């Protein structure tokens, strides 16, 4: 049954059924002009204490209907939220103020797909629809090889030879940087040879493993991502590793970037819309990475589906893949019920859409999985799994972090 569902998804990724017939949809990456986020001035700040717990600390989240009633943020407010902190490897910290240029404010209509199931339980319940990626042919190859583990217990995704995108709360709780983030490390999956092999002299780094979990969130999803007929991806039971055992190659983080919209400190509450961070690695990796893309509306997603892989704490360092349909959206957030457990937060949420030539398909990161959250819907608290969308402004900011300037960030 799982194989049938997998192949069905494979062959209908760009189509949708309407009145019993297949109709090809315009599921394409449409490049759009990106506003400029330009660094204006940088200040030195006192070094953080690195004493916070790695968990979500958002006291109250304005829900979907609530957001409709809020006025659109002004330019100065956006510039303040998009200003950012940089924490360097030696523990020093700076704040960079930015200016936004070429921005056209366009209110985004919220839309809920008709017939979308509304569930009100979090984490995994009923049938666990997550899939553990166990075959090394998939585990160490694209797109699964782009998933990484943080030493603070979260997940992340490779978006350049030197950079990892993750959730801000994995390194900062909105007030201070979390314990262990001063010596933050990123674990890239590799396959350990049978028998373990001989240890290399002086290779202490390979002995290090991630410690602790972080969040409390979870939810609902489905099967895996396009291996060959001979490949194996397994769900909840009967988990075996085809050859060897997976392990992590740990790399130190050189710089950490967090938007001021999240790192409010004592001045205010962290904003869920800005729960994303960029980690610059001390050494470049040689793996294929996932490019960033601007998040399209739900109706532009094949089947309204999203995908992400991470290291759920209940599966002992296995890479866990899931996909599900998006239940609702706001201009900055995607609301869904993918099965997930703590540890998967910070994963890169991606889509597979056609390139403009209409011949090739390409995956891009369009959101960061933030985790389970209670949101205010007409005064009533409801729970969702939430992902922070890559909007044009956030695309410009992350692009600035990666390149150091906005020269390569005109379109996305």
VOVEXLO-546271 format. One line per field, with one value per residue (C-alpha): residue number from 0; x, y, z. Coordinates in nm, 3 decimals. Example, Ala and Ser with C-alpha at 12.3 -4.5 7.8 and 13.67 -1.06 7.14 Angstrom:
% residues 2
seq (0,1);
px (1.230,1.367);
py (-0.450,-0.106);
pz (0.780,0.714);
This chain:
% residues 412
seq (0,1,2,3,4,5,6,7,8,9,10,11,12,13,14,15,16,17,18,19,20,21,22,23,24,25,26,27,28,29,30,31,32,33,34,35,36,37,38,39,40,41,42,43,44,45,46,47,48,49,50,51,52,53,54,55,56,57,58,59,60,61,62,63,64,65,66,67,68,69,70,71,72,73,74,75,76,77,78,79,80,81,82,83,84,85,86,87,88,89,90,91,92,93,94,95,96,97,98,99,100,101,102,103,104,105,106,107,108,109,110,111,112,113,114,115,116,117,118,119,120,121,122,123,124,125,126,127,128,129,130,131,132,133,134,135,136,137,138,139,140,141,142,143,144,145,146,147,148,149,150,151,152,153,154,155,156,157,158,159,160,161,162,163,164,165,166,167,168,169,170,171,172,173,174,175,176,177,178,179,180,181,182,183,184,185,186,187,188,189,190,191,192,193,194,195,196,197,198,199,200,201,202,203,204,205,206,207,208,209,210,211,212,213,214,215,216,217,218,219,220,221,222,223,224,225,226,227,228,229,230,231,232,233,234,235,236,237,238,239,240,241,242,243,244,245,246,247,248,249,250,251,252,253,254,255,256,257,258,259,260,261,262,263,264,265,266,267,268,269,270,271,272,273,274,275,276,277,278,279,280,281,282,283,284,285,286,287,288,289,290,291,292,293,294,295,296,297,298,299,300,301,302,303,304,305,306,307,308,309,310,311,312,313,314,315,316,317,318,319,320,321,322,323,324,325,326,327,328,329,330,331,332,333,334,335,336,337,338,339,340,341,342,343,344,345,346,347,348,349,350,351,352,353,354,355,356,357,358,359,360,361,362,363,364,365,366,367,368,369,370,371,372,373,374,375,376,377,378,379,380,381,382,383,384,385,386,387,388,389,390,391,392,393,394,395,396,397,398,399,400,401,402,403,404,405,406,407,408,409,410,411);
px (0.000,0.284,0.458,0.138,0.086,0.448,0.434,0.098,0.252,0.552,0.351,0.092,0.326,0.235,-0.130,-0.452,-0.779,-1.076,-1.418,-1.248,-1.005,-0.641,-0.562,-0.204,-0.155,0.082,0.304,0.618,0.886,0.814,1.109,1.008,1.200,1.314,1.327,1.671,1.776,2.089,2.315,2.331,2.527,2.672,2.704,2.891,2.674,2.767,2.839,2.536,2.527,2.421,2.193,1.852,1.680,1.641,1.264,0.981,0.893,0.615,0.356,0.071,0.042,-0.202,-0.397,-0.510,-0.827,-0.650,-0.384,-0.647,-0.748,-0.395,-0.269,0.013,0.351,0.509,0.850,1.027,0.875,0.988,1.338,1.358,1.246,1.482,1.780,1.984,2.223,2.543,2.711,3.068,3.255,3.442,3.113,3.111,2.794,2.690,2.363,2.330,2.063,1.922,1.732,1.469,1.456,1.220,0.947,0.591,0.354,0.097,-0.149,-0.174,-0.519,-0.549,-0.695,-0.812,-0.844,-1.197,-1.237,-0.911,-0.926,-0.910,-0.741,-0.702,-0.440,-0.069,0.227,0.175,-0.164,-0.344,-0.130,0.220,0.276,0.641,0.904,1.255,1.516,1.738,1.893,2.229,2.154,1.895,2.029,2.349,2.204,1.987,1.741,1.777,2.146,2.056,1.907,2.143,2.131,2.224,2.410,2.126,1.888,1.714,1.734,1.839,1.896,2.198,2.131,2.487,2.833,2.881,2.535,2.254,1.903,1.720,1.467,1.576,1.445,1.695,1.972,1.787,1.472,1.381,1.569,1.908,2.111,2.059,2.298,2.560,2.510,2.841,3.009,2.736,2.800,2.620,2.608,2.606,2.497,2.747,2.741,2.959,3.125,3.031,3.230,3.295,3.638,3.951,3.949,4.165,4.418,4.318,3.966,3.786,3.528,3.378,3.306,3.080,2.708,2.423,2.280,1.938,1.615,1.458,1.095,0.763,0.593,0.474,0.204,0.087,0.237,0.289,0.533,0.872,1.043,1.107,1.373,1.414,1.207,1.490,1.536,1.393,1.230,1.047,0.776,0.727,0.794,1.053,1.333,1.662,1.968,2.063,2.442,2.636,2.497,2.441,2.659,2.733,3.032,3.033,3.135,3.169,2.956,3.152,2.875,2.506,2.254,1.915,1.657,1.578,1.211,1.296,1.584,1.383,1.563,1.410,1.241,0.951,0.825,0.975,0.760,0.685,0.701,1.079,1.158,1.447,1.825,2.127,2.440,2.770,2.990,3.358,3.440,3.260,3.094,3.086,2.727,2.455,2.243,1.888,1.835,1.600,1.273,0.998,0.698,0.404,0.038,-0.120,-0.303,0.036,0.161,0.098,-0.186,-0.123,0.155,0.479,0.775,1.045,1.298,1.449,1.581,1.281,1.391,1.182,1.373,1.731,1.921,1.728,1.640,1.261,1.072,0.710,0.473,0.125,-0.116,-0.120,-0.439,-0.417,-0.179,-0.110,0.135,0.420,0.312,0.196,-0.037,-0.035,-0.059,0.243,0.335,0.645,0.815,1.054,1.395,1.250,1.203,1.433,1.387,1.367,1.019,1.040,0.842,0.915,0.802,0.884,1.161,1.053,1.158,0.869,1.094,1.279,1.156,1.347,1.316,1.355,1.324,1.016,0.974,1.133,0.945,0.894,0.697,0.374,0.207,-0.119,-0.263,-0.546,-0.841,-1.127,-1.029,-1.008,-0.675,-0.624,-0.314,-0.128,0.212,0.357,0.622,0.769,0.741,1.030,0.875,1.050,1.185,1.311,1.463,1.650,1.768,1.892,2.058,2.236,2.358,2.494,2.669,2.752,2.579,2.265,2.438,2.314,1.969,1.775,1.542,1.409);
py (0.000,0.240,0.168,0.231,0.563,0.658,0.591,0.765,1.075,1.047,1.044,1.305,1.564,1.825,1.743,1.767,1.578,1.794,1.635,1.298,1.427,1.532,1.895,2.016,2.316,2.610,2.474,2.668,2.874,3.231,3.457,3.792,4.108,4.117,4.438,4.540,4.496,4.705,4.717,5.070,5.071,4.813,4.848,4.634,4.487,4.322,3.952,3.729,3.501,3.187,3.074,3.026,2.693,2.573,2.583,2.786,3.087,3.277,3.388,3.463,3.425,3.633,3.380,3.382,3.585,3.807,3.895,4.007,4.283,4.409,4.709,4.635,4.711,5.038,5.066,5.173,4.880,4.636,4.782,4.746,4.381,4.300,4.454,4.167,4.040,3.856,3.635,3.541,3.225,3.403,3.506,3.871,4.022,4.306,4.466,4.577,4.827,4.791,4.995,4.849,4.978,4.900,4.751,4.736,4.650,4.400,4.261,3.884,3.728,3.437,3.132,2.799,2.514,2.381,2.047,2.075,1.856,2.044,1.848,1.970,1.733,1.779,1.544,1.193,1.028,0.745,0.612,0.755,0.877,0.975,0.785,0.708,0.734,0.432,0.338,0.510,0.558,0.815,0.918,1.064,1.194,1.489,1.598,1.410,1.491,1.860,1.793,1.855,1.830,2.108,2.042,2.222,1.943,2.099,2.034,2.259,2.257,2.329,2.631,2.707,2.548,2.740,2.808,2.633,2.771,2.683,2.820,3.117,2.959,2.676,2.921,3.210,3.215,3.576,3.710,3.541,3.282,2.922,2.709,2.551,2.793,2.968,2.652,2.559,2.268,2.130,1.756,1.633,1.274,1.018,0.640,0.449,0.144,-0.201,-0.294,0.072,0.078,0.213,0.544,0.813,0.969,1.305,1.278,1.389,1.573,1.246,1.137,1.428,1.373,1.617,1.646,1.725,1.786,2.121,2.183,2.046,2.051,1.780,1.675,1.492,1.388,1.105,0.887,0.954,1.135,0.952,0.684,0.408,0.088,-0.094,0.173,0.160,0.419,0.283,0.417,0.354,-0.022,-0.269,-0.016,-0.164,0.001,-0.139,-0.104,0.033,0.286,0.660,0.897,1.269,1.465,1.774,2.119,2.431,2.737,3.053,3.315,3.313,3.562,3.631,3.896,4.159,4.069,3.758,3.876,4.140,4.090,4.284,4.528,4.300,3.955,3.752,3.750,3.406,3.559,3.596,3.250,3.179,3.205,3.152,2.966,3.021,2.713,2.733,2.489,2.448,2.115,1.940,1.823,1.935,2.198,2.327,2.675,2.930,3.023,3.272,3.095,3.079,3.078,2.743,2.730,2.738,2.430,2.090,1.943,2.215,1.987,2.068,1.842,1.844,1.613,1.639,1.449,1.375,1.297,0.978,0.806,0.807,1.008,0.866,1.112,1.138,1.256,1.370,1.556,1.694,1.951,2.306,2.382,2.761,3.048,3.406,3.644,3.512,3.168,2.829,2.631,2.250,1.917,1.718,1.443,1.564,1.533,1.766,1.779,1.832,2.205,2.416,2.180,2.336,2.313,2.267,2.234,2.070,2.291,2.323,2.546,2.820,2.602,2.367,2.061,2.027,2.015,2.175,2.172,2.492,2.586,2.806,2.800,2.699,2.456,2.636,2.367,2.329,2.652,2.765,3.057,3.296,3.245,3.482,3.474,3.094,2.914,2.649,2.443,2.409,2.316,2.635,2.711,3.056,3.149,3.285,3.613,3.846,4.056,3.754,3.616,3.947,3.942,3.581,3.646,3.947,3.726,3.469,3.705,4.003,4.237,4.241,4.212,3.855,3.905,4.090,3.802,3.506);
pz (0.000,0.086,-0.245,-0.439,-0.266,-0.328,-0.702,-0.727,-0.575,-0.805,-1.124,-1.023,-0.869,-1.127,-1.180,-0.989,-1.033,-1.124,-1.191,-1.251,-1.515,-1.495,-1.560,-1.560,-1.335,-1.351,-1.078,-1.170,-1.003,-1.110,-1.043,-0.902,-0.827,-0.468,-0.261,-0.138,0.223,0.268,0.574,0.709,1.035,1.273,1.651,1.901,2.177,2.504,2.480,2.551,2.855,2.664,2.948,2.781,2.722,2.362,2.343,2.197,2.413,2.237,2.488,2.248,1.873,1.673,1.466,1.105,1.154,1.406,1.150,0.901,1.141,1.202,1.002,0.759,0.918,0.809,0.647,0.968,1.159,0.891,0.890,1.268,1.255,0.966,1.143,1.279,1.540,1.454,1.712,1.630,1.724,2.006,2.171,2.067,1.922,1.690,1.580,1.217,1.120,0.768,0.512,0.280,-0.076,-0.362,-0.143,-0.273,0.013,-0.111,0.145,0.117,0.126,0.364,0.201,0.334,0.081,0.065,0.230,0.424,0.731,1.059,1.337,1.689,1.827,1.807,1.768,1.631,1.676,1.504,1.219,1.226,0.870,0.910,0.713,0.838,0.563,0.625,0.292,0.245,-0.126,-0.020,0.318,0.176,-0.151,-0.251,-0.124,0.207,0.245,0.290,0.636,0.928,1.305,1.550,1.874,2.055,1.948,1.645,1.274,0.987,0.612,0.391,0.167,0.046,0.072,0.399,0.541,0.730,0.772,1.095,1.342,1.555,1.875,1.828,1.922,2.094,2.308,2.226,2.529,2.526,2.336,2.440,2.639,2.416,2.126,2.199,2.072,1.830,1.598,1.293,1.223,0.862,0.807,0.687,0.675,0.921,0.772,0.897,1.204,1.280,1.116,1.276,1.454,1.308,1.539,1.680,1.546,1.858,1.652,1.523,1.880,1.952,1.936,1.968,2.316,2.451,2.271,2.230,2.152,2.258,1.924,1.686,1.430,1.113,0.768,0.506,0.296,0.144,-0.141,-0.468,-0.434,-0.697,-0.689,-0.514,-0.247,0.101,0.316,0.616,0.841,1.214,1.236,1.107,1.094,0.975,0.828,0.487,0.527,0.818,1.060,1.014,1.213,1.213,1.098,1.321,1.204,1.419,1.345,1.269,1.277,1.372,1.226,1.386,1.285,1.547,1.501,1.702,1.921,2.104,2.435,2.723,2.484,2.387,2.291,2.010,1.695,1.548,1.198,1.249,1.387,1.149,1.173,0.950,1.060,0.880,0.898,0.985,0.706,0.375,0.298,-0.038,-0.036,-0.272,-0.099,-0.142,-0.286,-0.135,-0.302,-0.227,-0.074,-0.320,-0.216,-0.127,-0.461,-0.635,-0.446,-0.609,-0.405,-0.148,-0.018,0.163,0.249,0.515,0.678,1.024,1.323,1.543,1.898,1.923,1.639,1.770,1.510,1.216,0.942,0.929,0.621,0.602,0.377,0.423,0.287,0.421,0.611,0.604,0.545,0.640,0.479,0.698,0.822,0.693,0.919,0.882,1.063,0.949,1.195,1.378,1.713,1.893,1.728,1.380,1.433,1.219,0.922,0.578,0.427,0.051,-0.270,-0.601,-0.890,-1.257,-1.381,-1.627,-1.924,-1.821,-1.862,-1.536,-1.177,-0.892,-0.515,-0.316,0.050,0.098,0.478,0.809,1.033,1.363,1.548,1.737,1.845,2.000,1.806,1.879,1.641,1.726,2.091,2.100,2.130,1.859,1.792,1.465,1.339,1.204,0.941,0.879,0.511,0.304,0.190,-0.057,0.231,0.422,0.104,0.061,0.423,0.417,0.081,0.236,0.522,0.278,0.035,0.257,0.012,-0.200,-0.537,-0.593,-0.445,-0.716,-0.807,-0.615);
